[in-house]
Amino acid sequence: MKVSKTKNGLRFSQHGVVISELRLSPSPTHSVFDILAASIATLHPNGPIGVLGFAGGGMIAPLQALRVTSPIHTCDLDRESYLLFRQHAPAWKSQVRWNHTEAVRWLQHRPNREFALLMDDLSVSEGNDIVKPAVSWRVLPALIRKKLKHDGFAVFNLMPPSSRPWMPDVERVAAQFEGALLIVLDDFLNRVLIAGRSLPSAREMSRRMRKALETIGSRQAGKLSIRTLRTPSR
């Protein structure tokens, strides 16, 4: 992990790919972290929020800008990035309940139906690239569903595998849930999958997301589209 200073804070990168960007005041990052933060703000989860993968807290500044101050329960294996977050953003450390452990183990030890929202923001290094770990495709979707409240939401920050088409993988993740929306970004290869029983329509979710992003001045406000992958049966 390479850590470099920017005029707004710290940037964490591997192989030239930005893993996280810690901004030191409530503000947009103009990146995927704004999309992830806006998804939480838009869905209004009624209960605990869990995030798998912390990576320096890139989502916290846009969450603060969106006035989401609920505790974030999170886990990560990178202690150094978390310690940098505590050092450089001490005013926000009380919002974060950080655990130094692997995501599957952490979730397995949490009570079932605990979370109102669970987000998979994990990534791993593979060769000269950054991809999702295998557990994000094979293990975590079913485990996340098990840990969600009946009306809870799952959010997956997905990245393409290096060696195969990935929409079949995305659709298999979505198939674990009653409903699913897919956010496509103009500027990034990431796809953000939002799943749950009681989702807004794609049109309504798009309207709310754009409004939230515009509120904080994020350049991503006009650079996303949302489509339905699964519709809950009535």
Secondary structure, DSSP 8 states (H G I E B T S, - for coil): -EEEE-SSEEEEEETTEEEEEEESSS---SSHHHHHHHHHHHH--SS-EEEE--TTTTTHHHHHHTT--S-EEEEES-HHHHHHHHHH-GGGGGGEEEEES-HHHHHHTS-TT-EEEEEE---EEETTEEE--HHHHHTHHHHHHHHEEEEEEEEEEE---SSS--HHHHHHHHTTSSEEEEEEESS-S-EEEEEESS---HHHHHHHHHHHHHHTT-GGGGSEEEEEEE----
